[in-house]
């Protein structure tokens, strides 16, 4: 494509750039991670021709190999003997690898992954490689450096100083569909220069130049028409620059932290940024809408940093490969699904059980992003049987609403079946769903009985679980629930030959007991109805201060001081079990008159923290001497305990 010269040197500042799109991200996409056998990271190169991805390490570290991935991002092998490997470019079926500081550029066959030759070249400095005009372009030293070239064709002629001015720590960017043009840019400096080189002739010419202010080139990419340059400048955004207008601003995509890498999707519709020190290290934006379509947190504790150039699309754009590393040079590769999300559901009609030999109707729904086709999509349905084998149920086809359904074949043997529905399509991300169904003979009868419905506090009661007339050794479990709480496991055991299991429980309050049979390969699970056991609280009275006992009667010496000093009076203490505080206990005093008991007084006393309550009977005069008295106490209970009534206790005043 013909290109006009840039009219003049322009300084680009961030003032006036258009902020593109909302930063709201979709749900986190699926990502897998693998540690690569490299020390540090230098470059990742995707070659759609050989269906390989090449990754090399820091050329200044002890690396001897280039890691080779397949098109899906799985490690597929390595190219050994490549110590100092730095810049890489592909031309046809040959991978050119700059052996930094070692005076050669190796030639690797991308199919066999074998070295087929070497070209002498004094590659140094940034060790980057460019490809244009049938020549390899490279710096020779660090800082401000001349840029030399060497022809790919024999006799591999070296030409020095191919750009009129020295550039500081240069990097290279090829022009899509134009093998004779090459962008060369400085990666450091206050106002980094950018040159567009025409290498179609023996003597290259500069057909455009520019300079940046306040930004650097950590990574860059060109649109397929070469009209838009995308730059990761190490700041908090990806820049989109118009190459035909002095690299004037087109837009920028806010990443929120240090943008260190950039790549364009093969379709040209999306741009992805690799972000350092950010919760979302991989961020993808739609170029048309400007909205962020994907955000993946790939950095973890071992490798928290995203290096320059550390993000690339797979050859079909369905995945994003990203690199993270750390100060110890550990390198991790992350493979993130870049396809739009799909959602799949599956249901067994609300049923979680089925009889042996019956069929189950499975239904579900597929959802894809707006604009995707729902009708005619294939959902693959399989089942994991109780034996652990996988059985194919069959494909199901969605209708125009994305709904699908399929009926299983006869389900045998009994046990737990799990049905899996899977949607796999190259356009959208895979999705799956599962549902479980227990298959068996009809559930057995299951009951819980007890010897009584009421038990005194502190006493035990025998519970008996009846599991129909089933064989021995089937296990049942007893659960208890109090005050509406969730059931708690109490005991488990195998039923006898009569189908029973017994257990002695000690309920501390009103308790509901249930039994469960979890089912097995033959019978379905069963839960019993609840058996309610009421608990009656206990209340007793002890006396103190008496001098002796006559039968059941406690004898107290009369004292004229009782009315003014309680220590000379009869003391009675109530004991409530359970030991509840703040409960009202009603004490009733009766006197024996002419052979019958007559109520004399009643008073309510509240328990303290240990369930105790006390009462003192004060008297005056000698009228009660020789009269038999008795006292009992009552607590009326509540929803957890039945009424507690103490026995009567008797006492008498004597001279």
VOGU-3710 file (C-alpha; in Angstrom, 3 decimals, decimal comma):
1> xxxxxxxxxx> 0,000/0,000/0,000  1,376/3,413/-0,913  2,080/5,648/2,038  2,679/9,415/2,156  5,584/10,891/4,087  4,838/12,177/7,560  4,712/15,939/7,267  6,796/16,984/10,256  8,103/15,953/13,653  5,205/15,817/16,093
11> xxxxxxxxxx> 5,297/15,490/19,852  2,548/13,281/21,218  1,170/14,004/24,665  -1,726/12,344/26,472  -3,719/15,580/26,416  -6,783/15,229/24,193  -6,744/11,433/23,908  -10,197/9,872/23,843  -11,002/7,500/26,694  -12,714/4,484/25,164
21> xxxxxxxxxx> -15,312/2,294/26,780  -16,606/1,187/30,123  -14,261/-0,714/32,403  -16,907/-3,116/33,690  -15,584/-6,622/33,147  -17,367/-9,841/32,398  -17,122/-12,885/34,642  -13,608/-14,231/35,071  -12,742/-16,571/32,169  -11,247/-20,034/32,576
31> xxxxxxxxxx> -7,450/-20,015/32,873  -4,860/-22,791/33,179  -1,282/-22,249/34,342  2,007/-24,088/33,822  5,548/-23,265/34,948  7,998/-23,068/32,036  11,590/-24,386/32,315  13,075/-20,935/31,741  14,981/-18,371/33,762  13,282/-15,067/33,079
41> xxxxxxxxxx> 11,348/-14,097/29,945  12,290/-12,351/26,724  9,849/-13,016/23,862  6,766/-15,048/22,921  6,128/-15,612/19,199  2,976/-17,197/17,717  3,488/-18,853/14,318  0,152/-19,801/12,670  1,959/-21,509/9,798  3,679/-24,205/11,864
51> xxxxxxxxxx> 0,997/-24,046/14,601  3,719/-23,493/17,185  4,318/-20,899/19,874  7,942/-20,126/20,733  8,987/-18,736/24,138  12,526/-17,915/25,137  14,025/-16,771/28,434  16,229/-13,899/29,514  19,334/-14,069/27,256  21,524/-12,893/30,146
61> xxxxxxxxxx> 20,466/-15,856/32,315  21,436/-19,518/32,107  18,939/-20,562/29,455  19,899/-23,112/26,830  16,550/-23,884/25,182  13,506/-22,306/23,565  10,209/-23,726/24,851  7,813/-24,816/22,100  4,050/-24,833/22,678  1,324/-26,258/20,468
71> xxxxxxxxxx> -1,444/-24,081/19,058  -3,487/-24,550/22,243  -0,696/-23,417/24,570  0,415/-26,835/25,856  4,144/-27,504/26,097  5,047/-29,527/22,993  8,835/-29,704/23,216  11,906/-27,492/23,148  14,762/-26,378/20,930  18,042/-27,014/22,740
81> xxxxxxxxxx> 21,478/-25,544/22,202  20,156/-21,972/22,060  22,045/-20,280/24,885  21,637/-16,514/24,821  18,440/-16,757/22,744  16,903/-13,285/22,431  14,949/-11,773/19,540  12,948/-14,120/17,299  11,202/-13,676/13,927  9,630/-16,182/11,524
91> xxxxxxxxxx> 9,962/-16,089/7,745  8,100/-18,894/6,005  9,145/-22,148/7,671  12,247/-20,738/9,341  12,564/-19,350/12,841  15,446/-16,890/13,213  16,882/-16,659/16,738  19,354/-13,960/17,771  22,033/-15,517/19,996  22,632/-12,371/22,012
101> xxxxxxxxxx> 26,315/-11,472/22,357  27,434/-14,661/20,610  27,758/-13,315/17,072  25,177/-15,514/15,336  21,537/-15,725/14,340  20,421/-19,367/14,268  18,035/-20,753/11,656  15,456/-23,267/12,970  13,100/-25,364/10,838  9,665/-24,668/12,384
111> xxxxxxxxxx> 8,380/-28,118/11,382  11,212/-30,345/12,594  12,394/-27,884/15,291  15,967/-28,632/14,224  18,697/-26,048/13,618  19,467/-25,910/9,900  22,088/-23,156/9,873  23,526/-20,000/11,409  24,143/-16,477/10,135  27,020/-14,384/11,446
121> xxxxxxxxxx> 25,688/-11,190/13,015  26,917/-9,075/15,934  23,558/-8,854/17,723  23,751/-6,918/21,001  21,972/-4,330/23,130  18,259/-5,124/23,329  18,927/-8,206/21,137  15,668/-7,604/19,250  15,201/-8,755/15,666  13,258/-7,163/12,819
131> xxxxxxxxxx> 12,377/-8,592/9,399  11,885/-6,487/6,260  13,119/-6,446/2,655  14,538/-9,961/2,899  16,878/-8,820/5,649  17,175/-9,287/9,421  17,552/-6,032/11,370  19,292/-5,854/14,741  21,076/-3,501/17,167  24,733/-4,072/17,933
141> xxxxxxxxxx> 25,129/-2,568/21,392  23,169/-1,116/24,294  22,100/2,512/24,597  22,399/4,573/21,397  23,291/2,098/18,712  23,673/1,657/15,004  21,239/-0,759/13,376  22,770/-3,317/11,050  21,147/-5,743/8,644  22,045/-9,120/7,194
151> xxxxxxxxxx> 20,424/-10,703/4,141  18,532/-13,926/4,678  19,671/-15,259/1,325  23,224/-16,472/0,987  25,834/-15,171/1,178  24,193/-13,439/4,184  25,585/-9,992/3,443  25,906/-7,672/6,429  25,222/-3,939/6,000  25,997/-1,486/8,784
161> xxxxxxxxxx> 24,294/1,754/9,871  21,108/1,194/7,884  19,255/4,024/9,672  20,829/7,492/9,429  20,504/8,240/13,154  21,393/6,099/16,145  18,415/4,941/18,184  18,423/4,166/21,891  17,637/0,532/22,785  15,568/-0,103/19,641
171> xxxxxxxxxx> 12,724/-2,517/19,021  11,109/-3,548/15,710  7,563/-3,953/14,377  6,727/-5,495/11,005  3,988/-4,062/8,782  1,127/-6,480/7,947  0,889/-7,396/4,257  3,951/-5,311/3,417  7,194/-7,262/3,880  9,292/-4,281/2,805
181> xxxxxxxxxx> 8,310/-1,859/5,586  9,472/-1,877/9,182  8,788/0,310/12,193  11,773/0,937/14,454  11,274/2,609/17,820  13,249/3,532/20,902  12,251/1,811/24,139  13,973/4,348/26,428  14,735/8,048/26,475  12,798/11,209/27,244
191> xxxxxxxxxx> 11,395/11,660/23,725  11,650/8,217/22,113  11,946/8,323/18,331  9,904/6,215/15,917  11,025/5,601/12,320  9,149/3,968/9,421  11,656/2,302/7,090  11,165/1,333/3,426  13,505/-1,617/2,815  12,394/-2,436/-0,709
201> xxxxxxxxxx> 15,663/-1,117/-2,185  19,261/-1,987/-1,460  19,591/1,291/0,420  16,722/1,649/2,928  14,918/4,972/3,174  13,062/6,621/6,028  9,533/7,341/4,860  8,315/8,762/8,136  9,515/9,673/11,578  8,011/10,925/14,767
211> xxxxxxxxxx> 8,697/11,187/18,484  6,762/10,564/21,678  6,616/12,531/24,876  5,786/11,086/28,276  5,396/7,531/26,969  7,653/4,604/26,131  7,311/1,497/23,991  7,090/-1,611/26,157  5,251/-3,441/23,363  3,408/-2,539/20,163
221> xxxxxxxxxx> 1,193/-3,949/17,407  -0,303/-2,826/14,072  -3,809/-3,263/12,703  -4,107/-5,374/9,539  -4,431/-2,216/7,400  -1,417/-0,693/9,190  -3,427/2,467/9,882  -3,578/2,089/13,683  -0,690/1,440/16,038  -1,420/0,044/19,504
231> xxxxxxxxxx> 1,195/0,761/22,163  1,668/-0,587/25,676  3,540/2,302/27,187  4,151/1,033/30,715  1,553/3,441/32,094  -2,107/2,836/32,894  -3,468/2,505/29,377  -3,070/1,009/25,925  -2,692/3,709/23,271  -4,312/3,561/19,831
241> xxxxxxxxxx> -2,431/5,874/17,448  -3,169/6,920/13,849  -0,083/6,076/11,763  -1,130/8,358/8,898  -1,426/11,432/11,123  1,917/11,715/12,870  0,881/8,939/15,260  -1,889/11,217/16,433  -4,245/10,023/19,127  -7,150/7,770/18,187
251> xxxxxxxxxx> -8,130/6,370/21,579  -6,759/4,741/24,668  -8,006/1,843/26,747  -7,644/2,273/30,495  -6,110/-0,765/32,200  -5,813/0,758/35,675  -2,135/-0,090/36,089  1,084/-0,680/34,178  0,350/-1,814/30,594  3,415/-3,843/29,599
261> xxxxxxxxxx> 2,202/-5,902/26,611  -0,297/-5,618/23,746  -1,611/-7,802/20,925  -4,436/-7,738/18,380  -6,817/-10,623/17,818  -6,489/-12,417/14,459  -9,919/-11,063/13,509  -8,766/-7,526/14,271  -11,806/-6,869/16,430  -10,165/-6,982/19,861
271> xxxxxxxxxx> -7,038/-5,744/21,582  -5,535/-7,378/24,660  -3,221/-5,844/27,209  -0,832/-7,515/29,630  -0,835/-5,530/32,860  1,827/-5,588/35,568  1,004/-5,412/39,296  -2,750/-5,446/38,805  -5,544/-7,771/39,915  -6,588/-8,204/36,279
281> xxxxxxxxxx> -3,352/-8,985/34,500  -5,007/-9,821/31,175  -7,511/-7,264/29,880  -9,261/-7,499/26,518  -11,148/-4,651/24,867  -13,512/-4,572/21,886  -12,040/-2,122/19,389  -15,455/-1,293/17,921  -17,248/-0,555/21,201  -14,254/0,227/23,369
291> xxxxxxxxxx> -15,737/-1,834/26,199  -13,638/-4,214/28,217  -14,810/-7,698/27,294  -12,514/-9,797/29,461  -10,415/-9,461/32,595  -8,399/-12,361/34,036  -6,289/-12,339/37,190  -3,349/-14,551/36,210  -0,668/-13,241/38,587  -0,295/-15,297/41,751
301> xxxxxxxxxx> 2,011/-15,169/44,741  4,922/-17,030/43,071  4,961/-14,916/39,884  3,241/-11,547/40,370  4,778/-9,521/37,505  3,761/-9,265/33,850  6,841/-8,554/31,680  6,987/-6,431/28,539  5,637/-8,362/25,563  4,139/-11,033/27,796
311> xxxxxxxxxx> 0,714/-11,432/26,161  -0,274/-12,921/22,788  -3,396/-14,306/21,116  -3,434/-17,901/19,932  -3,435/-18,313/16,146  -7,253/-18,654/16,013  -7,908/-15,982/18,662  -9,791/-18,385/20,940  -7,158/-18,207/23,667  -4,819/-15,656/25,191
321> xxxxxxxxxx> -1,319/-16,694/26,247  0,181/-14,569/29,001  3,411/-14,658/30,981  4,124/-13,750/34,593  7,471/-13,885/36,347  9,162/-12,792/39,574  12,474/-11,542/40,920  13,887/-15,067/40,997  13,115/-15,382/37,242  10,474/-18,141/37,629
331> xxxxxxxxxx> 8,257/-18,050/34,511  4,604/-19,108/34,365  2,492/-19,404/31,222  -1,247/-18,773/31,575  -3,752/-19,863/28,936  -7,034/-17,947/29,148  -10,176/-18,746/27,162  -10,902/-15,597/25,139  -14,117/-16,759/23,532  -17,447/-15,185/24,543
341> xxxxxxxxxx> -19,041/-17,071/27,418  -21,823/-19,607/27,056  -24,061/-20,929/29,827  -25,614/-24,386/29,984  -28,139/-25,855/32,421  -29,456/-29,381/32,965  -32,347/-30,664/35,057  -33,971/-34,006/35,748  -37,375/-32,390/36,091  -36,875/-31,650/39,764
351> xxxxxxxxxx> -36,594/-35,336/40,659  -33,521/-36,628/42,458  -34,616/-40,282/42,530  -35,872/-42,817/40,011  -36,881/-46,470/40,122  -34,561/-49,126/38,766  -35,316/-49,742/35,121  -37,146/-46,441/34,598  -36,153/-43,566/32,318  -35,546/-39,917/33,138
361> xxxxxxxxxx> -36,296/-36,901/30,971  -33,341/-34,510/31,012  -33,912/-30,911/29,934  -31,838/-27,765/29,892  -31,111/-24,457/28,246  -28,168/-22,966/26,393  -27,424/-19,246/26,509  -24,871/-17,464/24,325  -23,992/-13,764/23,973  -26,278/-11,459/22,052
371> xxxxxxxxxx> -26,043/-12,125/18,340  -25,095/-15,777/18,751  -27,193/-18,507/17,178  -29,213/-20,622/19,627  -31,076/-22,892/17,244  -29,466/-26,126/16,095  -26,615/-26,178/18,621  -25,447/-29,589/19,853  -25,366/-30,523/23,533  -23,534/-33,759/24,337
381> xxxxxxxxxx> -25,062/-35,758/27,196  -23,265/-38,538/29,076  -23,821/-40,377/32,347  -21,483/-41,635/35,043  -23,010/-44,889/36,272  -22,839/-46,241/39,842  -20,018/-48,490/38,613  -17,948/-45,432/37,667  -18,178/-46,042/33,937  -19,229/-43,343/31,476
391> xxxxxxxxxx> -22,213/-44,063/29,245  -23,243/-41,983/26,231  -26,846/-40,797/26,447  -26,700/-39,032/23,107  -26,559/-35,602/21,488  -29,416/-33,169/22,020  -30,227/-30,282/19,695  -31,342/-26,856/20,895  -34,391/-25,034/19,562  -34,658/-21,348/18,750
401> xxxxxxxxxx> -34,844/-20,476/22,455  -31,799/-22,567/23,305  -33,897/-25,227/25,062  -33,065/-28,914/24,672  -34,265/-32,250/26,014  -33,441/-35,957/25,864  -34,803/-39,115/27,503  -32,360/-41,562/29,049  -32,471/-45,267/28,297  -33,563/-47,687/31,043
411> xxxxxxxxxx> -31,447/-46,968/34,138  -29,711/-50,052/35,511  -28,022/-50,826/37,877  -29,249/-49,019/40,956  -27,145/-46,434/42,740  -26,035/-42,851/42,136  -26,150/-41,717/38,498  -24,690/-38,371/37,429  -25,729/-36,870/34,092  -23,373/-34,436/32,370
421> xxxxxxxxxx> -24,354/-31,981/29,629  -21,527/-30,361/27,648  -21,522/-27,651/24,995  -18,347/-27,305/22,936  -18,158/-24,856/20,057  -15,265/-22,967/18,558  -17,166/-19,678/18,594  -18,071/-19,585/22,278  -16,363/-20,761/25,436  -17,219/-24,313/26,498
431> xxxxxxxxxx> -19,816/-24,797/29,217  -21,194/-27,765/31,109  -23,636/-28,721/33,829  -24,449/-31,858/35,813  -27,354/-33,302/37,764  -27,478/-36,367/40,016  -30,240/-38,977/40,291  -30,306/-41,920/42,714  -31,740/-45,014/41,093  -33,147/-47,934/43,107
441> xxxxxxxxxx> -36,101/-50,067/44,228  -38,884/-48,256/46,114  -37,786/-46,704/49,381  -38,326/-48,910/52,457  -40,589/-48,070/55,383  -38,658/-46,249/58,108  -39,951/-45,279/61,548  -38,649/-44,230/64,952  -40,431/-45,410/68,109  -39,760/-44,929/71,816
451> xxxxxxxxxx> -40,851/-46,563/75,044  -42,618/-43,360/76,154  -43,324/-39,910/74,852  -42,162/-38,167/78,043  -38,973/-38,538/80,030  -37,757/-36,838/83,191  -34,791/-34,536/82,847  -31,552/-36,523/83,150  -33,136/-39,884/82,347  -32,589/-41,974/79,252
461> xxxxxxxxxx> -35,035/-43,385/76,746  -34,624/-46,215/74,261  -35,227/-45,268/70,629  -35,853/-48,013/68,102  -35,466/-47,532/64,363  -37,467/-49,906/62,160  -36,248/-50,354/58,566  -39,034/-52,369/57,002  -38,202/-56,033/56,605  -34,838/-55,574/54,992
471> xxxxxxxxxx> -31,674/-57,556/55,295  -29,168/-57,084/58,100  -26,190/-54,739/57,963  -27,996/-51,877/56,244  -26,997/-48,738/58,098  -29,415/-46,227/59,585  -28,580/-42,959/61,291  -30,461/-41,199/64,095  -30,590/-37,403/64,153  -31,877/-35,034/66,818
481> xxxxxxxxxx> -33,266/-31,516/66,587  -34,099/-29,110/69,428  -35,888/-25,759/69,374  -36,221/-25,917/65,591  -32,474/-26,329/64,976  -31,046/-28,235/62,044  -30,823/-31,987/62,659  -27,576/-33,152/64,268  -26,227/-36,667/63,848  -26,603/-38,647/67,073
491> xxxxxxxxxx> -25,761/-42,269/66,270  -25,414/-44,765/63,415  -25,668/-48,510/63,332  -26,606/-51,565/61,313  -30,099/-52,972/61,632  -30,616/-56,491/62,936  -32,117/-59,388/61,003  -35,479/-57,980/62,098  -34,620/-54,622/60,561  -34,224/-52,764/63,887
501> xxxxxxxxxx> -31,547/-50,633/65,502  -31,841/-49,363/69,105  -30,105/-46,545/70,884  -30,494/-45,018/74,350  -30,797/-41,249/74,153  -30,661/-38,719/77,001  -32,644/-35,710/75,836  -31,933/-32,539/77,754  -35,030/-30,773/76,467  -37,904/-31,378/74,074
511> xxxxxxxxxx> -36,279/-33,214/71,158  -37,404/-34,442/67,747  -35,688/-37,649/66,660  -35,560/-38,767/63,021  -33,872/-41,620/61,204  -32,322/-41,718/57,752  -31,431/-44,520/55,398  -29,088/-43,158/52,732  -29,970/-45,830/50,221  -27,636/-48,191/48,420
521> xxxxxxxxxx> -27,230/-49,913/45,091  -30,620/-51,590/45,568  -32,968/-49,348/47,525  -33,707/-45,633/47,402  -33,006/-43,398/50,355  -35,628/-42,783/53,024  -36,114/-40,330/55,903  -38,536/-41,082/58,734  -41,124/-38,851/60,287  -40,073/-37,168/63,509
531> xxxxxxxxxx> -40,610/-38,716/66,948  -41,143/-36,046/69,600  -39,893/-36,756/73,112  -41,016/-34,325/75,803  -38,769/-33,669/78,784  -40,154/-32,871/82,225  -38,002/-30,584/84,318  -37,120/-31,692/87,873  -37,611/-29,594/90,991  -36,612/-30,514/94,541
541> xxxxxxxxxx> -36,413/-28,722/97,922  -33,799/-29,020/100,638  -34,068/-27,575/104,160  -31,419/-26,120/106,421  -31,286/-24,935/110,074  -33,298/-27,824/111,598  -31,946/-29,679/114,654  -33,278/-33,169/113,947  -35,713/-35,236/111,910  -38,807/-37,016/113,133
551> xxxxxxxxxx> -39,881/-39,353/110,362  -40,238/-37,123/107,286  -40,614/-33,960/109,397  -37,720/-31,570/110,012  -37,814/-30,062/113,532  -36,793/-26,446/114,177  -36,381/-24,795/117,612  -38,728/-21,885/118,081  -36,852/-18,579/118,397  -38,360/-15,232/119,261
561> xxxxxxxxxx> -35,571/-13,654/117,181  -36,823/-15,078/113,870  -38,956/-12,069/113,040  -35,997/-9,718/113,229  -33,147/-12,048/112,274  -33,616/-14,492/109,355  -30,769/-16,726/110,505  -33,099/-18,072/113,246  -35,840/-19,023/110,765  -36,447/-22,150/108,602
571> xxxxxxxxxx> -34,536/-21,954/105,254  -35,664/-23,834/102,168  -33,785/-24,042/98,829  -35,299/-25,086/95,513  -33,193/-26,920/92,926  -34,391/-26,691/89,315  -32,945/-29,066/86,742  -31,954/-28,023/84,150  -30,109/-25,219/85,948  -31,940/-22,302/84,342
581> xxxxxxxxxx> -31,791/-18,747/85,628  -34,602/-16,208/85,839  -37,376/-18,822/86,022  -40,338/-18,120/88,385  -40,769/-20,834/91,029  -44,025/-20,742/93,053  -43,695/-21,859/96,702  -46,926/-22,860/98,534  -47,045/-23,268/102,361  -49,761/-25,422/103,971
591> xxxxxxxxxx> -50,652/-26,109/107,637  -52,212/-29,291/108,997  -55,518/-28,304/110,655  -57,922/-30,895/112,079  -56,374/-33,603/109,911  -56,399/-31,751/106,631  -53,914/-29,533/104,867  -54,921/-25,890/104,500  -52,992/-23,450/102,286  -51,502/-20,662/104,324
601> xxxxxxxxxx> -49,441/-18,600/101,850  -47,813/-18,657/98,388  -44,880/-16,676/97,018  -42,934/-16,597/93,696  -39,132/-16,607/93,719  -36,911/-16,429/90,592  -34,001/-18,796/90,054  -30,431/-17,634/89,829  -27,774/-18,835/87,354  -27,335/-22,288/88,886
611> xxxxxxxxxx> -31,079/-23,000/88,919  -31,392/-22,337/92,637  -34,070/-20,352/94,418  -34,510/-19,845/98,145  -37,199/-18,939/100,635  -37,134/-18,114/104,398  -40,260/-18,499/106,537  -40,335/-15,830/109,296  -42,760/-16,103/112,174  -43,697/-14,223/115,368
621> xxxxxxxxxx> -45,411/-15,486/118,484  -45,764/-19,043/119,710  -48,939/-19,912/117,841  -47,215/-22,193/115,329  -45,372/-24,267/117,887  -46,409/-27,885/117,551  -48,188/-27,387/114,220  -47,029/-29,505/111,279  -46,270/-27,451/108,132  -45,402/-28,437/104,546
631> xxxxxxxxxx> -44,097/-26,703/101,410  -43,808/-27,570/97,737  -42,651/-25,634/94,637  -43,850/-25,489/91,040  -42,261/-24,213/87,822  -44,807/-24,156/85,001  -42,243/-24,918/82,273  -42,172/-23,613/78,676  -41,991/-24,898/75,117  -38,803/-26,860/75,833
641> xxxxxxxxxx> -39,607/-28,382/79,243  -42,792/-29,646/80,863  -43,999/-28,430/84,287  -41,829/-29,385/87,268  -43,397/-29,936/90,694  -41,321/-30,727/93,753  -42,348/-33,257/96,425  -43,853/-31,820/99,607  -41,352/-31,244/102,418  -42,581/-31,009/106,029
651> xxxxx> -41,296/-29,112/109,052  -42,437/-28,222/112,606  -41,558/-25,650/115,292  -40,785/-27,029/118,756  -39,846/-25,527/122,108
//
